[in-house]
Amino acid sequence: MRSPAKTLAAAVMALALTGCGESGEDGAKNGQTAKVPTPIASTSTAKKPEKTTAAVPVGTGFDFYVLSLSWSPSWCGENDPQGKTRQCDTARSHGLIVHGLWPQNDSGYEFCRSRDSDRVPETLGRQFLDIIPSMGLIGHEWRKHGTCSGLSQRDYFAVMRAAWNKLKLPPALKSGATASRSSPTEIEASLVSANPGMTAGGVAVTCQSGQLEEIRICLDHNLGFRSCPEIDRGGCRARSLTLPAL
């Protein structure tokens, strides 16, 4: 005979088991499943916010920009074959550098005046020597072109930096370490392929003495790619060009 304590314990156990079974049966009958807490996404897999492009200062008084890029090895071979200047220093192996950012009209451009000094302070200019490696050229571009932008010196060079950063250069145009040959059409096509939104009608390759001289890319006031028939017509018509090494 079982003791009263053992009998009570057995009854409690049976009741507990019966309760669990009824809960499971009711859930199955109602087509429900037990709710499982949703795991919290770890910080390593959480979606990161998309990067936004900071707005650039908007110039006035012209129709569009021309971002002019100079092939340094060609310029240096003609003007500084000894590599005495920063641009032509062989240790830097510059390929394309920024020649300037030119405010342009659909039918030409004009020289302008600005309230800013004609001289670009070295403290400002040195911030851009990585893309336009000459204080002399920086000052020249401000006096000849920047004063037509409707922007202050600081804003003009900030827009120039933003235009350069927007552009994706094919590997062959990044460094002047090795020589190569290409046609103007092939150079333009490589840029169009690397930069969504750019068209062949918005970029022009210029040449001199059978060598790549400059690449000119047309941009609207907000630095979107755009066509520019007048610039395009001024492109090089040679079948093949040399891209000399520095």
GROMACS elastic network, one bead per residue, 0.5 to 0.9 nm:
[ bonds ]
;  ai    aj funct       b0    kb
    2     5     6  0.81526   500
    2     6     6  0.62829   500
    2     7     6  0.62833   500
    3     6     6  0.53374   500
    3     7     6  0.62597   500
    3     8     6  0.87182   500
    4     7     6  0.50838   500
    4     8     6  0.61580   500
    4     9     6  0.86607   500
    5     8     6  0.52099   500
    5     9     6  0.62350   500
    5    10     6  0.86851   500
    6     9     6  0.50972   500
    6    10     6  0.61742   500
    6    11     6  0.86312   500
    7    10     6  0.52075   500
    7    11     6  0.62806   500
    7    12     6  0.87818   500
    8    11     6  0.51137   500
    8    12     6  0.62934   500
    8    13     6  0.87434   500
    9    12     6  0.51702   500
    9    13     6  0.62629   500
    9    14     6  0.86814   500
   10    13     6  0.51336   500
   10    14     6  0.61666   500
   10    15     6  0.85961   500
   11    14     6  0.51466   500
   11    15     6  0.61683   500
   11    16     6  0.86676   500
   12    15     6  0.51494   500
   12    16     6  0.62767   500
   12    17     6  0.87772   500
   13    16     6  0.51281   500
   13    17     6  0.62734   500
   13    18     6  0.85849   500
   14    17     6  0.51761   500
   14    18     6  0.60592   500
   14    19     6  0.85860   500
   15    18     6  0.50721   500
   15    19     6  0.61730   500
   15    20     6  0.88163   500
   16    19     6  0.51626   500
   16    20     6  0.64749   500
   16    21     6  0.87880   500
   17    20     6  0.52803   500
   17    21     6  0.62967   500
   17    22     6  0.87312   500
   18    21     6  0.51409   500
   18    22     6  0.61848   500
   18    23     6  0.86611   500
   19    22     6  0.52383   500
   19    23     6  0.62748   500
   19    24     6  0.87910   500
   20    23     6  0.52271   500
   20    24     6  0.64004   500
   20    25     6  0.87528   500
   21    24     6  0.51988   500
   21    25     6  0.61711   500
   21    26     6  0.86070   500
   22    25     6  0.50330   500
   22    26     6  0.59960   500
   22    27     6  0.84600   500
   23    26     6  0.52816   500
   23    27     6  0.62385   500
   23    28     6  0.87371   500
   24    27     6  0.51804   500
   24    28     6  0.62834   500
   24    29     6  0.86716   500
   24    33     6  0.89125   500
   25    28     6  0.51067   500
   25    29     6  0.60982   500
   25    30     6  0.86078   500
   26    29     6  0.50365   500
   26    30     6  0.61209   500
   26    31     6  0.85361   500
   26    32     6  0.84927   500
   27    30     6  0.52199   500
   27    31     6  0.61367   500
   27    32     6  0.50549   500
   27    33     6  0.62600   500
   27    34     6  0.77916   500
   28    31     6  0.51070   500
   28    32     6  0.60839   500
   28    33     6  0.73006   500
   29    32     6  0.77023   500
   30    33     6  0.88156   500
   32    35     6  0.87903   500
   33    36     6  0.88774   500
   35    38     6  0.88524   500
   36    39     6  0.87573   500
   38    41     6  0.89793   500
   39    42     6  0.87866   500
   41    44     6  0.81740   500
   41    45     6  0.66626   500
   41    46     6  0.61830   500
   42    45     6  0.56401   500
   42    46     6  0.62791   500
   43    46     6  0.52031   500
   43    47     6  0.85466   500
   44    47     6  0.85752   500
   45    48     6  0.85639   500
   47    50     6  0.88343   500
   48    51     6  0.88795   500
   49    52     6  0.89286   500
   53    56     6  0.88042   500
   55    58     6  0.86875   500
   55   222     6  0.80188   500
   56   155     6  0.82694   500
   56   158     6  0.76326   500
   56   159     6  0.61242   500
   56   162     6  0.73624   500
   56   221     6  0.89641   500
   56   222     6  0.68557   500
   56   223     6  0.83180   500
   57   151     6  0.77192   500
   57   155     6  0.62625   500
   57   156     6  0.79104   500
   57   158     6  0.79658   500
   57   159     6  0.66752   500
   57   221     6  0.87116   500
   57   222     6  0.81191   500
   58   149     6  0.87321   500
   58   150     6  0.84290   500
   58   151     6  0.77711   500
   58   155     6  0.88231   500
   58   159     6  0.83558   500
   58   221     6  0.58756   500
   58   222     6  0.65518   500
   59    62     6  0.78515   500
   59   103     6  0.85223   500
   59   148     6  0.87501   500
   59   149     6  0.51917   500
   59   150     6  0.51623   500
   59   151     6  0.57221   500
   59   155     6  0.89339   500
   59   156     6  0.81424   500
   59   221     6  0.64307   500
   59   222     6  0.87957   500
   60    63     6  0.82155   500
   60   103     6  0.89576   500
   60   148     6  0.82761   500
   60   149     6  0.59671   500
   60   150     6  0.50452   500
   60   151     6  0.76895   500
   60   221     6  0.81314   500
   61   103     6  0.84191   500
   61   105     6  0.87949   500
   61   148     6  0.72422   500
   61   149     6  0.67552   500
   61   150     6  0.65240   500
   62    65     6  0.81306   500
   62   103     6  0.59458   500
   62   104     6  0.57628   500
   62   105     6  0.53598   500
   62   106     6  0.84881   500
   62   109     6  0.79588   500
   62   148     6  0.77363   500
   62   149     6  0.72216   500
   62   150     6  0.87614   500
   62   221     6  0.87977   500
   63   103     6  0.72878   500
   63   104     6  0.58711   500
   63   106     6  0.63036   500
   63   220     6  0.74106   500
   63   221     6  0.76826   500
   64   102     6  0.82873   500
   64   103     6  0.59090   500
   64   104     6  0.53179   500
   64   105     6  0.64189   500
   64   106     6  0.77978   500
   64   218     6  0.69517   500
   64   219     6  0.58647   500
   64   221     6  0.58996   500
   64   223     6  0.87695   500
   64   226     6  0.85017   500
   64   228     6  0.86670   500
   65   101     6  0.64232   500
   65   102     6  0.53254   500
   65   104     6  0.55578   500
   65   105     6  0.84394   500
   65   149     6  0.89986   500
   65   217     6  0.81440   500
   65   218     6  0.57199   500
   65   219     6  0.50761   500
   65   220     6  0.60656   500
   65   221     6  0.69222   500
   65   223     6  0.79275   500
   66   100     6  0.80407   500
   66   101     6  0.56988   500
   66   103     6  0.65184   500
   66   104     6  0.66908   500
   66   216     6  0.61247   500
   66   217     6  0.54714   500
   66   219     6  0.62709   500
   66   220     6  0.88193   500
   66   231     6  0.85355   500
   67    98     6  0.74716   500
   67    99     6  0.78412   500
   67   100     6  0.61639   500
   67   102     6  0.64241   500
   67   160     6  0.78960   500
   67   163     6  0.72985   500
   67   164     6  0.79936   500
   67   215     6  0.81863   500
   67   216     6  0.56444   500
   67   217     6  0.51153   500
   67   218     6  0.63439   500
   67   219     6  0.73839   500
   68    97     6  0.86003   500
   68    98     6  0.61205   500
   68    99     6  0.52725   500
   68   100     6  0.52681   500
   68   101     6  0.61510   500
   68   102     6  0.74506   500
   68   214     6  0.67523   500
   68   215     6  0.59807   500
   68   217     6  0.65424   500
   68   218     6  0.88280   500
   69    96     6  0.58366   500
   69    97     6  0.54362   500
   69    99     6  0.51008   500
   69   100     6  0.71046   500
   69   101     6  0.89504   500
   69   213     6  0.86394   500
   69   214     6  0.54132   500
   69   215     6  0.51437   500
   69   216     6  0.62211   500
   69   217     6  0.82473   500
   70    73     6  0.88929   500
   70    74     6  0.83560   500
   70    75     6  0.76153   500
   70    95     6  0.80806   500
   70    96     6  0.53836   500
   70    97     6  0.54169   500
   70    98     6  0.62020   500
   70    99     6  0.55091   500
   70   100     6  0.88537   500
   70   212     6  0.85726   500
   70   213     6  0.61008   500
   70   215     6  0.65947   500
   70   216     6  0.87520   500
   71    74     6  0.58113   500
   71    75     6  0.66774   500
   71    76     6  0.88496   500
   71    94     6  0.81362   500
   71    95     6  0.56414   500
   71    97     6  0.66886   500
   71   173     6  0.83722   500
   71   176     6  0.80423   500
   71   212     6  0.65275   500
   71   213     6  0.55730   500
   71   214     6  0.57665   500
   71   215     6  0.79414   500
   71   243     6  0.79315   500
   71   244     6  0.88287   500
   72    75     6  0.51179   500
   72    76     6  0.58451   500
   72    77     6  0.83784   500
   72    87     6  0.70549   500
   72    88     6  0.70152   500
   72    93     6  0.86803   500
   72    94     6  0.60753   500
   72    95     6  0.54962   500
   72    96     6  0.59941   500
   72    97     6  0.66971   500
   72   176     6  0.73650   500
   72   213     6  0.82633   500
   72   245     6  0.88103   500
   72   246     6  0.71980   500
   73    76     6  0.51033   500
   73    77     6  0.59471   500
   73    78     6  0.86417   500
   73    88     6  0.73894   500
   73    93     6  0.85202   500
   73    94     6  0.74771   500
   73    95     6  0.67638   500
   73    96     6  0.86710   500
   73   176     6  0.62884   500
   73   177     6  0.88774   500
   73   243     6  0.76646   500
   73   244     6  0.57841   500
   73   245     6  0.55518   500
   74    77     6  0.53035   500
   74    78     6  0.65657   500
   74    79     6  0.87300   500
   74   208     6  0.87021   500
   74   211     6  0.67093   500
   74   212     6  0.68088   500
   74   213     6  0.62793   500
   74   243     6  0.73984   500
   74   244     6  0.62545   500
   74   245     6  0.80161   500
   74   246     6  0.77775   500
   75    78     6  0.53632   500
   75    79     6  0.59794   500
   75    80     6  0.76195   500
   75    81     6  0.89635   500
   75    88     6  0.85454   500
   75   213     6  0.72974   500
   76    79     6  0.50212   500
   76    81     6  0.55972   500
   76    82     6  0.83962   500
   76    83     6  0.72497   500
   76    85     6  0.88946   500
   76    87     6  0.77624   500
   76    88     6  0.56574   500
   76   246     6  0.73004   500
   77    80     6  0.59739   500
   77    82     6  0.84880   500
   77    83     6  0.88402   500
   77    88     6  0.86652   500
   77   244     6  0.85062   500
   77   246     6  0.75571   500
   78    81     6  0.66578   500
   79    82     6  0.89889   500
   80    83     6  0.55560   500
   80    84     6  0.66688   500
   80    85     6  0.71739   500
   80    88     6  0.67190   500
   81    84     6  0.80331   500
   81    88     6  0.77265   500
   81   246     6  0.87608   500
   82    85     6  0.85076   500
   82    88     6  0.79863   500
   82    89     6  0.84725   500
   83    86     6  0.76610   500
   83    87     6  0.78340   500
   83    90     6  0.64985   500
   83   246     6  0.87604   500
   84    87     6  0.84094   500
   84    88     6  0.65938   500
   84    89     6  0.63592   500
   85    88     6  0.53357   500
   85    89     6  0.60701   500
   85   133     6  0.87899   500
   85   134     6  0.80444   500
   86    89     6  0.52645   500
   86    90     6  0.89412   500
   86    92     6  0.81552   500
   86   129     6  0.89189   500
   86   133     6  0.61201   500
   86   134     6  0.67554   500
   87    90     6  0.85741   500
   87    92     6  0.78332   500
   87    93     6  0.85708   500
   87    94     6  0.68629   500
   87    97     6  0.85301   500
   87   132     6  0.80990   500
   87   133     6  0.52971   500
   87   134     6  0.67241   500
   88    91     6  0.86284   500
   88    92     6  0.77234   500
   88    93     6  0.76498   500
   88    94     6  0.73157   500
   88   246     6  0.71502   500
   89    92     6  0.56890   500
   89    93     6  0.69999   500
   89    94     6  0.81367   500
   89   246     6  0.83749   500
   90    93     6  0.51973   500
   90    94     6  0.78787   500
   90   177     6  0.83737   500
   90   246     6  0.63102   500
   91    94     6  0.87343   500
   92   175     6  0.89677   500
   93   175     6  0.59401   500
   93   176     6  0.53333   500
   93   177     6  0.55495   500
   93   245     6  0.84188   500
   93   246     6  0.62729   500
   94    97     6  0.69405   500
   94   174     6  0.74991   500
   94   175     6  0.55432   500
   94   176     6  0.54288   500
   94   177     6  0.77590   500
   94   246     6  0.73694   500
   95   172     6  0.86542   500
   95   173     6  0.60232   500
   95   174     6  0.52568   500
   95   177     6  0.76387   500
   95   245     6  0.83441   500
   95   246     6  0.78694   500
   96    99     6  0.88398   500
   96   131     6  0.86323   500
   96   169     6  0.89571   500
   96   173     6  0.63233   500
   96   174     6  0.62160   500
   96   175     6  0.72482   500
   96   176     6  0.77641   500
   96   214     6  0.82539   500
   96   215     6  0.85599   500
   97   100     6  0.89700   500
   97   130     6  0.84345   500
   97   131     6  0.54799   500
   97   132     6  0.57928   500
   97   133     6  0.76501   500
   97   174     6  0.89799   500
   98   101     6  0.78147   500
   98   131     6  0.56641   500
   98   132     6  0.50623   500
   98   133     6  0.83786   500
   98   160     6  0.84722   500
   98   164     6  0.76435   500
   99   131     6  0.87754   500
   99   132     6  0.65621   500
   99   137     6  0.76434   500
   99   138     6  0.86198   500
   99   141     6  0.79121   500
   99   214     6  0.84529   500
  100   132     6  0.79625   500
  100   137     6  0.84364   500
  100   138     6  0.80703   500
  100   141     6  0.59416   500
  100   142     6  0.86156   500
  100   145     6  0.78871   500
  100   146     6  0.88027   500
  100   160     6  0.76598   500
  101   141     6  0.77008   500
  101   145     6  0.71826   500
  101   146     6  0.75142   500
  101   156     6  0.85236   500
  101   157     6  0.86019   500
  101   159     6  0.84489   500
  101   160     6  0.59924   500
  101   163     6  0.84360   500
  102   109     6  0.88666   500
  102   141     6  0.82742   500
  102   144     6  0.87199   500
  102   145     6  0.54414   500
  102   146     6  0.71830   500
  102   148     6  0.82695   500
  102   149     6  0.80812   500
  103   109     6  0.73408   500
  103   145     6  0.64849   500
  103   146     6  0.75220   500
  103   148     6  0.63145   500
  103   149     6  0.58057   500
  104   107     6  0.80115   500
  104   108     6  0.62881   500
  104   109     6  0.52186   500
  104   110     6  0.82665   500
  104   148     6  0.87845   500
  105   108     6  0.50833   500
  105   109     6  0.53474   500
  105   110     6  0.85996   500
  106   109     6  0.81948   500
  106   228     6  0.74408   500
  106   229     6  0.83672   500
  106   230     6  0.71817   500
  107   230     6  0.74948   500
  108   230     6  0.84506   500
  109   148     6  0.87407   500
  110   145     6  0.86331   500
  110   148     6  0.75856   500
  111   143     6  0.85445   500
  111   144     6  0.62492   500
  111   145     6  0.69268   500
  111   147     6  0.75724   500
  111   148     6  0.64039   500
  112   143     6  0.83589   500
  112   144     6  0.76173   500
  112   145     6  0.76716   500
  112   146     6  0.84425   500
  112   147     6  0.54434   500
  112   149     6  0.84932   500
  113   116     6  0.85901   500
  113   143     6  0.82114   500
  113   147     6  0.54697   500
  113   148     6  0.68786   500
  114   117     6  0.75014   500
  114   118     6  0.80584   500
  114   143     6  0.87610   500
  114   146     6  0.86414   500
  114   147     6  0.51954   500
  114   148     6  0.76660   500
  114   150     6  0.77766   500
  114   151     6  0.85176   500
  114   152     6  0.80781   500
  115   118     6  0.87720   500
  115   147     6  0.86320   500
  115   152     6  0.83504   500
  116   119     6  0.83247   500
  116   147     6  0.82327   500
  116   152     6  0.67475   500
  116   153     6  0.69524   500
  117   120     6  0.72060   500
  117   143     6  0.89434   500
  117   153     6  0.86765   500
  118   139     6  0.74571   500
  118   140     6  0.88149   500
  118   142     6  0.73023   500
  118   143     6  0.57162   500
  118   147     6  0.85632   500
  119   122     6  0.89899   500
  119   139     6  0.61735   500
  119   140     6  0.88728   500
  119   142     6  0.82545   500
  119   143     6  0.79078   500
  120   123     6  0.84413   500
  120   124     6  0.68770   500
  120   125     6  0.63119   500
  120   135     6  0.83127   500
  120   138     6  0.74338   500
  120   139     6  0.55154   500
  120   142     6  0.75333   500
  120   143     6  0.89463   500
  120   153     6  0.74706   500
  121   124     6  0.54329   500
  121   125     6  0.61898   500
  121   126     6  0.85934   500
  121   139     6  0.87832   500
  122   126     6  0.57160   500
  122   127     6  0.85707   500
  122   135     6  0.74971   500
  123   126     6  0.57732   500
  123   127     6  0.71914   500
  124   127     6  0.57398   500
  124   128     6  0.77449   500
  124   153     6  0.86280   500
  124   154     6  0.73061   500
  124   157     6  0.87980   500
  125   128     6  0.56803   500
  125   129     6  0.68850   500
  125   134     6  0.87396   500
  125   135     6  0.63628   500
  125   138     6  0.66245   500
  125   139     6  0.80406   500
  125   157     6  0.84873   500
  126   129     6  0.52639   500
  126   130     6  0.83495   500
  126   133     6  0.86407   500
  126   134     6  0.87656   500
  126   135     6  0.73375   500
  127   130     6  0.76161   500
  128   131     6  0.57479   500
  128   132     6  0.60196   500
  128   133     6  0.73183   500
  128   134     6  0.89330   500
  128   135     6  0.89594   500
  128   138     6  0.83371   500
  128   157     6  0.78030   500
  128   161     6  0.75926   500
  129   134     6  0.63136   500
  129   135     6  0.73929   500
  129   138     6  0.84655   500
  130   133     6  0.57459   500
  131   161     6  0.79362   500
  131   164     6  0.79488   500
  132   135     6  0.80559   500
  132   137     6  0.73678   500
  132   138     6  0.68376   500
  133   136     6  0.89233   500
  133   137     6  0.78337   500
  133   138     6  0.81209   500
  134   137     6  0.52064   500
  134   138     6  0.62164   500
  134   139     6  0.87026   500
  135   139     6  0.61696   500
  135   140     6  0.85081   500
  136   139     6  0.52844   500
  136   140     6  0.61631   500
  136   141     6  0.86766   500
  137   141     6  0.60130   500
  137   142     6  0.85403   500
  138   141     6  0.53147   500
  138   142     6  0.63675   500
  138   143     6  0.88206   500
  139   142     6  0.52541   500
  139   143     6  0.62965   500
  139   144     6  0.86483   500
  140   143     6  0.52438   500
  140   144     6  0.60350   500
  140   145     6  0.81465   500
  141   144     6  0.52430   500
  141   145     6  0.54116   500
  141   146     6  0.62115   500
  141   147     6  0.87659   500
  142   145     6  0.54674   500
  142   147     6  0.60364   500
  142   148     6  0.87524   500
  142   153     6  0.72790   500
  142   156     6  0.81557   500
  142   157     6  0.85434   500
  143   146     6  0.61260   500
  143   147     6  0.59063   500
  143   148     6  0.87114   500
  144   147     6  0.66868   500
  144   148     6  0.77812   500
  145   148     6  0.54601   500
  145   149     6  0.71060   500
  146   149     6  0.53333   500
  146   150     6  0.79158   500
  146   151     6  0.74177   500
  146   152     6  0.82796   500
  146   153     6  0.72297   500
  146   156     6  0.62506   500
  146   157     6  0.82560   500
  147   150     6  0.66634   500
  147   151     6  0.73043   500
  147   152     6  0.80450   500
  147   153     6  0.80899   500
  147   156     6  0.86656   500
  148   151     6  0.79537   500
  149   152     6  0.82997   500
  149   156     6  0.71204   500
  150   156     6  0.84696   500
  151   154     6  0.79363   500
  151   155     6  0.57761   500
  151   156     6  0.55178   500
  152   155     6  0.52077   500
  152   156     6  0.59669   500
  152   157     6  0.86336   500
  153   156     6  0.51490   500
  153   157     6  0.63080   500
  153   158     6  0.85197   500
  154   157     6  0.54955   500
  154   158     6  0.61513   500
  154   159     6  0.87779   500
  155   159     6  0.61814   500
  155   160     6  0.85811   500
  156   159     6  0.52457   500
  156   160     6  0.63332   500
  156   161     6  0.88025   500
  157   161     6  0.61721   500
  157   162     6  0.85724   500
  158   161     6  0.51010   500
  158   162     6  0.62339   500
  158   163     6  0.86694   500
  159   163     6  0.61000   500
  159   164     6  0.86154   500
  159   223     6  0.83996   500
  160   163     6  0.51565   500
  160   164     6  0.63314   500
  160   165     6  0.86767   500
  161   164     6  0.51715   500
  161   165     6  0.61362   500
  161   166     6  0.86144   500
  162   165     6  0.50412   500
  162   166     6  0.61102   500
  162   167     6  0.88241   500
  162   223     6  0.80903   500
  163   166     6  0.51913   500
  163   167     6  0.66244   500
  163   219     6  0.83016   500
  163   223     6  0.63139   500
  164   167     6  0.54069   500
  164   168     6  0.84227   500
  165   168     6  0.76899   500
  166   195     6  0.87921   500
  166   223     6  0.81539   500
  167   191     6  0.87893   500
  167   194     6  0.85908   500
  167   195     6  0.68914   500
  168   191     6  0.75145   500
  168   194     6  0.60538   500
  168   195     6  0.60938   500
  169   172     6  0.80426   500
  169   173     6  0.61525   500
  169   174     6  0.62488   500
  169   190     6  0.84696   500
  169   191     6  0.66291   500
  169   194     6  0.70131   500
  169   195     6  0.83592   500
  170   173     6  0.56230   500
  170   174     6  0.67609   500
  170   190     6  0.65465   500
  170   191     6  0.66331   500
  170   193     6  0.89672   500
  170   194     6  0.67576   500
  171   174     6  0.53544   500
  171   175     6  0.74392   500
  172   175     6  0.66900   500
  172   176     6  0.81881   500
  172   178     6  0.87386   500
  172   180     6  0.83712   500
  173   176     6  0.73403   500
  173   187     6  0.88232   500
  173   243     6  0.89612   500
  175   178     6  0.76081   500
  175   245     6  0.86014   500
  175   246     6  0.88668   500
  176   179     6  0.71422   500
  176   243     6  0.80522   500
  176   244     6  0.73090   500
  176   246     6  0.53715   500
  177   244     6  0.87158   500
  177   245     6  0.53203   500
  177   246     6  0.59882   500
  178   243     6  0.83701   500
  178   244     6  0.72111   500
  178   246     6  0.75825   500
  179   242     6  0.73925   500
  179   243     6  0.54922   500
  179   246     6  0.82189   500
  180   241     6  0.85360   500
  180   242     6  0.60337   500
  180   243     6  0.51534   500
  180   244     6  0.66121   500
  180   245     6  0.79254   500
  181   211     6  0.89214   500
  181   240     6  0.67571   500
  181   241     6  0.55556   500
  181   243     6  0.57448   500
  181   244     6  0.83229   500
  182   185     6  0.82744   500
  182   186     6  0.63491   500
  182   187     6  0.67695   500
  182   212     6  0.89845   500
  182   239     6  0.83781   500
  182   240     6  0.54633   500
  182   241     6  0.53681   500
  182   242     6  0.66279   500
  182   243     6  0.75140   500
  183   186     6  0.51691   500
  183   187     6  0.63342   500
  183   188     6  0.86867   500
  183   237     6  0.89166   500
  183   238     6  0.71515   500
  183   239     6  0.55231   500
  183   241     6  0.55326   500
  183   242     6  0.85141   500
  184   187     6  0.51390   500
  184   188     6  0.61811   500
  184   189     6  0.85453   500
  184   204     6  0.81008   500
  184   205     6  0.57982   500
  184   206     6  0.79762   500
  184   207     6  0.86595   500
  184   212     6  0.83094   500
  184   235     6  0.81530   500
  184   236     6  0.66153   500
  184   237     6  0.72811   500
  184   238     6  0.70947   500
  184   239     6  0.71883   500
  184   240     6  0.69342   500
  184   241     6  0.71230   500
  185   188     6  0.51756   500
  185   189     6  0.60576   500
  185   190     6  0.86407   500
  185   200     6  0.85339   500
  185   205     6  0.82711   500
  185   237     6  0.88344   500
  185   239     6  0.83524   500
  186   190     6  0.61453   500
  186   191     6  0.87148   500
  187   190     6  0.52467   500
  187   191     6  0.64913   500
  187   192     6  0.87851   500
  187   205     6  0.76224   500
  187   215     6  0.89451   500
  188   191     6  0.52433   500
  188   192     6  0.62055   500
  188   193     6  0.86213   500
  188   199     6  0.86412   500
  188   200     6  0.63289   500
  188   203     6  0.66474   500
  188   204     6  0.71028   500
  188   205     6  0.71054   500
  188   215     6  0.85474   500
  189   192     6  0.50454   500
  189   193     6  0.60576   500
  189   194     6  0.86143   500
  189   199     6  0.85263   500
  189   200     6  0.69764   500
  190   193     6  0.51637   500
  190   194     6  0.62954   500
  190   195     6  0.87578   500
  191   194     6  0.51433   500
  191   195     6  0.61319   500
  191   198     6  0.78502   500
  191   199     6  0.88420   500
  191   200     6  0.87625   500
  191   203     6  0.85270   500
  192   195     6  0.52796   500
  192   196     6  0.68739   500
  192   197     6  0.77406   500
  192   198     6  0.52491   500
  192   199     6  0.57650   500
  192   200     6  0.66408   500
  192   203     6  0.84416   500
  193   196     6  0.69178   500
  193   198     6  0.81207   500
  193   199     6  0.89010   500
  194   198     6  0.86848   500
  195   198     6  0.57748   500
  195   199     6  0.88178   500
  196   199     6  0.84666   500
  196   225     6  0.88056   500
  197   224     6  0.79105   500
  197   225     6  0.60773   500
  197   226     6  0.80299   500
  198   201     6  0.82689   500
  198   202     6  0.65581   500
  198   203     6  0.78618   500
  198   217     6  0.87683   500
  198   218     6  0.88852   500
  198   224     6  0.85800   500
  198   225     6  0.53466   500
  198   226     6  0.69187   500
  198   227     6  0.82036   500
  199   202     6  0.53885   500
  199   203     6  0.70621   500
  199   225     6  0.78562   500
  199   226     6  0.75677   500
  199   227     6  0.70083   500
  200   203     6  0.56100   500
  200   204     6  0.77286   500
  200   227     6  0.79911   500
  200   232     6  0.81304   500
  201   204     6  0.77608   500
  201   226     6  0.80110   500
  201   227     6  0.50529   500
  201   228     6  0.63392   500
  201   229     6  0.65100   500
  201   231     6  0.85986   500
  201   232     6  0.59055   500
  201   233     6  0.89038   500
  202   216     6  0.83177   500
  202   217     6  0.60140   500
  202   218     6  0.53584   500
  202   219     6  0.80734   500
  202   225     6  0.70433   500
  202   226     6  0.55748   500
  202   228     6  0.53007   500
  202   229     6  0.74799   500
  202   231     6  0.77629   500
  202   232     6  0.65455   500
  203   215     6  0.71178   500
  203   216     6  0.55780   500
  203   218     6  0.63238   500
  203   226     6  0.88852   500
  203   227     6  0.76602   500
  203   228     6  0.78555   500
  203   231     6  0.75772   500
  203   232     6  0.62161   500
  203   235     6  0.84108   500
  204   214     6  0.82915   500
  204   215     6  0.57782   500
  204   216     6  0.51693   500
  204   217     6  0.66507   500
  204   218     6  0.88197   500
  204   231     6  0.65199   500
  204   232     6  0.50790   500
  204   233     6  0.78571   500
  204   234     6  0.71460   500
  204   236     6  0.75306   500
  205   212     6  0.74452   500
  205   213     6  0.75917   500
  205   214     6  0.59003   500
  205   216     6  0.64004   500
  205   217     6  0.89600   500
  205   232     6  0.83332   500
  205   234     6  0.83650   500
  205   235     6  0.50992   500
  205   236     6  0.57195   500
  205   237     6  0.88489   500
  206   211     6  0.87435   500
  206   212     6  0.64428   500
  206   213     6  0.54450   500
  206   214     6  0.50948   500
  206   215     6  0.62332   500
  206   216     6  0.78876   500
  206   234     6  0.75348   500
  206   235     6  0.51523   500
  206   237     6  0.85273   500
  207   210     6  0.63013   500
  207   211     6  0.54540   500
  207   214     6  0.67459   500
  207   235     6  0.79868   500
  207   236     6  0.56570   500
  207   237     6  0.86296   500
  207   238     6  0.80690   500
  207   241     6  0.76136   500
  208   211     6  0.53920   500
  208   212     6  0.66714   500
  208   213     6  0.59369   500
  208   236     6  0.86095   500
  209   212     6  0.85541   500
  209   213     6  0.89611   500
  209   241     6  0.89938   500
  210   213     6  0.89345   500
  210   238     6  0.75843   500
  210   240     6  0.76060   500
  210   241     6  0.53714   500
  210   242     6  0.63116   500
  211   240     6  0.86561   500
  211   241     6  0.51117   500
  211   243     6  0.59931   500
  211   244     6  0.72880   500
  212   215     6  0.82599   500
  212   236     6  0.89441   500
  212   241     6  0.59891   500
  212   242     6  0.61816   500
  212   243     6  0.56298   500
  212   244     6  0.80821   500
  213   243     6  0.86951   500
  215   235     6  0.88164   500
  216   231     6  0.77241   500
  216   232     6  0.86542   500
  216   235     6  0.87677   500
  217   225     6  0.78539   500
  217   226     6  0.85772   500
  217   227     6  0.89200   500
  217   228     6  0.88101   500
  217   231     6  0.86234   500
  218   223     6  0.85202   500
  218   224     6  0.84520   500
  218   225     6  0.60933   500
  218   226     6  0.57513   500
  218   227     6  0.65129   500
  218   228     6  0.63782   500
  218   231     6  0.81051   500
  219   222     6  0.75256   500
  219   224     6  0.52701   500
  219   226     6  0.54430   500
  219   227     6  0.80604   500
  219   228     6  0.88367   500
  220   223     6  0.50088   500
  220   224     6  0.52788   500
  220   225     6  0.64188   500
  220   226     6  0.62824   500
  221   224     6  0.74164   500
  223   226     6  0.87872   500
  227   231     6  0.87920   500
  227   232     6  0.81858   500
  228   231     6  0.55702   500
  228   232     6  0.61507   500
  228   233     6  0.87387   500
  229   233     6  0.60494   500
  229   234     6  0.87473   500
  230   233     6  0.53101   500
  230   234     6  0.67049   500
  231   234     6  0.52985   500
  231   235     6  0.70267   500
  232   235     6  0.55344   500
  233   236     6  0.85921   500
  234   237     6  0.88815   500
  236   239     6  0.87995   500
  237   240     6  0.88226   500
  238   241     6  0.69441   500
